[in-house]
């Protein structure tokens, strides 16, 4: 990343047809903070079965973005653990202040896919499904993936609200990258092949190339929303969908 360039970030979330049919809101959330040479970005998927998962997703994204933007690559792993612990404390406070909510953490269940990047080095941090992709040296054939992780069954995953969340937290080092994508599991089904080591180039590359050229943020976000809302995408996965793109 050139010292004269700044980081560009775009993201959008759409409510899936399943949530529409059930009268549920979009339970995905995304957040990003950046300086001239530092990026923190998070996406989170609130569990559809958890009553207040939208709150859980929002709290984890905003807390980690606010805290980790002041972090450093040398301490980022311990800082992520501290920040997640603080987010969990915020959930406790929210439960105390909102008597209408259940006292059980399970009602705020949400996944977490995030990235910290500073001076050409960084790390993905990840709990549960969803995915992160970091493209290296401007080549679409060179990339690092933070893969989804499911439970014993394909329909199960892990959440930062679980008691053993530290055992589920994964880190993946990245360096010398110039494009990053984060996505919830509503997108991974048509962004990757089944083994999650190969990207579907016909889906991801046109998105990246369009965003590279489109300088008008409103147009770019609308294009992302239209891509996630098209019939084929909705047919492949009825869940909420979130994608975040960063140019470094």
Secondary structure, 3 states (H helix, E strand, C coil): CCCCCCCEEEEEEECCHHHHHHCCCCCEEEEEEECCCEEEEEEEEECCCCCCHHHHHHHHHHHHHHHHCCCCCCCHHHHHHHHHHHHHHHHHHHHHHCCCCCCCHHHHCECEEEEEEECCEEEEEEECCCEEEEEECCEEEEEEEECCCECCCCCCECCCCCCCHHHHCEEEEEECEEEEEEECHHHHHHHECCCCCCECHHHHHHHHHHHHHCCCHHHHHHHHHHHHHCHHHHHHCCCCEEEEEEEC
